[in-house]
Amino acid sequence: MPGVAVTTIIRGPRPPEVQAWLEGRRRAGLDRRDEVWEGAYVVAPDPHSNHGRTQLGVAALLLAAGRRLGLHATATFNLGRPDDFRIPDGGLLRAPAAVWHDTAELVVEVLSPDDDTSLKLDFYRAHGVREVLLLDWRSREVVVLDLLAGHAARPDSAVLGMTDRQVADAVDWPPLDEDDR
């Protein structure tokens, strides 16, 4: 059903048909957003194209901040380890390039309908992530979450040294159609 989140749980070893399907996804490059949550394989389809355009729209801000702060700006990356990881939409990393990152100074999550971003916050906090930027491309709003203070929303980013409004103004948001609002 389009637009409806569906969860499928297969207990025990993966049936060969499921393994073959996952391998086919991997070969075709369709698994780049798939994650592993505490040993459970989570298949994530590509989101709306405006999700990706918002990722690009925040990239210049992350690159400039990374240079200024001595951090490494990136688009999607693996946060965690092979048996338990999440893939944020972007971030500022303390460590240089690697496949697996234990933590990040800041992660970016672009919100999409039916996404599980709220379920990632405890994971991010447990991995020492300082802040999360939530970007909503429909409303063009930015929420800064201070994970060191729980999941408290704050009006500014201590990492970026900018208010949420300044961050929103700096993002090159995608144009919206009437259907997108």
PyMOL commands that set and color helices and strands:
alter all, ss='L'
color gray80, all
select helices_A, chain A and resi 16-27+49-69+117-126+147-149+164-170+178-180
alter helices_A, ss='H'
color red, helices_A
select strands_A, chain A and resi 35-37+40-42+72-74+78-81+84-86+90-93+100-101+106-111+131-136+141-146+152-154+156-157+162-163
alter strands_A, ss='S'
color yellow, strands_A
deselect
rebuild
show_as cartoon
